[in-house]
Amino acid sequence: MKRKIYHAVIPAIMPATFFLIAATPVETLGCLVRGLLASMVALASGLGALATASMGVRGRIRGDVYASWWIISTLILTIPVVALLILA
């Protein structure tokens, strides 16, 4: 249960935040602020995805049986980056 929370639920906060910002009306935040916030969330998520990918690869090399959890985190954290590329 602890691994599910650390590697699936907590990384899922980034895509949820990104889509919340993207779904916010322009009149609420303004176009520039919305774009900057979405870009910052996507950048932070992308950097987190790179970090978790390196942890997963390092775990695979060492033979860690739980390294696949890091890959799951990586896949979840790449969602805002892909969404930003699609929406741009």
C-alpha positions as CSV (number, residue, x, y, z in Angstrom):
1,M,0.0,0.0,0.0
2,K,2.8,2.4,0.8
3,R,4.4,1.9,-2.6
4,K,1.1,2.6,-4.3
5,I,0.9,5.9,-2.5
6,Y,4.5,6.9,-3.1
7,H,4.7,5.8,-6.7
8,A,1.2,6.3,-8.1
9,V,-0.9,8.6,-6.0
10,I,1.7,11.3,-5.2
11,P,3.0,11.6,-8.8
12,A,-0.6,11.8,-10.0
13,I,-0.9,15.2,-8.4
14,M,1.2,16.7,-11.2
15,P,-1.1,15.7,-14.1
16,A,-4.2,16.7,-12.0
17,T,-2.7,20.1,-11.3
18,F,-1.8,20.5,-15.0
19,F,-5.3,19.7,-16.2
20,L,-6.8,21.8,-13.5
21,I,-4.8,24.8,-14.7
22,A,-5.6,24.0,-18.3
23,A,-9.3,23.8,-17.6
24,T,-9.4,27.1,-15.7
25,P,-11.3,29.8,-17.7
26,V,-9.1,32.5,-19.2
27,E,-11.1,35.2,-17.3
28,T,-9.9,33.7,-14.0
29,L,-6.2,33.8,-14.4
30,G,-5.5,35.4,-17.7
31,C,-4.0,33.8,-20.7
32,L,-0.3,34.6,-19.9
33,V,-0.5,33.4,-16.3
34,R,-2.3,30.2,-17.3
35,G,0.3,29.4,-19.9
36,L,3.2,30.1,-17.5
37,L,1.7,28.0,-14.7
38,A,1.0,25.1,-17.1
39,S,4.5,25.4,-18.5
40,M,6.0,25.4,-15.0
41,V,4.0,22.4,-13.9
42,A,5.0,20.5,-17.1
43,L,8.6,21.4,-16.7
44,A,8.7,20.3,-13.0
45,S,6.9,17.1,-14.0
46,G,9.4,16.5,-16.8
47,L,12.3,17.0,-14.5
48,G,10.7,14.6,-12.0
49,A,10.2,12.1,-14.7
50,L,13.9,12.2,-15.6
51,A,14.8,11.7,-12.0
52,T,12.5,8.8,-11.5
53,A,13.6,7.2,-14.8
54,S,17.2,7.3,-13.7
55,M,16.2,5.8,-10.3
56,G,14.3,3.0,-12.2
57,V,17.3,2.3,-14.5
58,R,19.7,2.3,-11.6
59,G,17.4,-0.1,-9.8
60,R,17.2,-2.4,-12.8
61,I,21.0,-2.5,-13.1
62,R,21.3,-3.4,-9.4
63,G,18.6,-6.1,-9.8
64,D,16.0,-4.4,-7.5
65,V,12.6,-6.1,-7.8
66,Y,10.8,-2.9,-7.0
67,A,12.4,-0.9,-9.8
68,S,9.3,-1.1,-11.9
69,W,7.5,1.2,-9.4
70,W,9.9,3.9,-10.5
71,I,9.0,3.3,-14.1
72,I,5.3,3.6,-13.2
73,S,6.1,7.0,-11.6
74,T,7.9,8.0,-14.7
75,L,5.0,7.2,-16.9
76,I,2.6,9.2,-14.7
77,L,4.9,12.2,-14.6
78,T,5.3,12.3,-18.4
79,I,1.5,12.9,-18.8
80,P,1.7,16.7,-18.4
81,V,4.7,17.0,-20.8
82,V,2.9,15.1,-23.5
83,A,-0.4,17.0,-22.9
84,L,1.5,20.3,-23.2
85,L,3.0,19.3,-26.5
86,I,-0.5,18.2,-27.7
87,L,-2.2,21.4,-26.5
88,A,0.5,23.7,-27.8
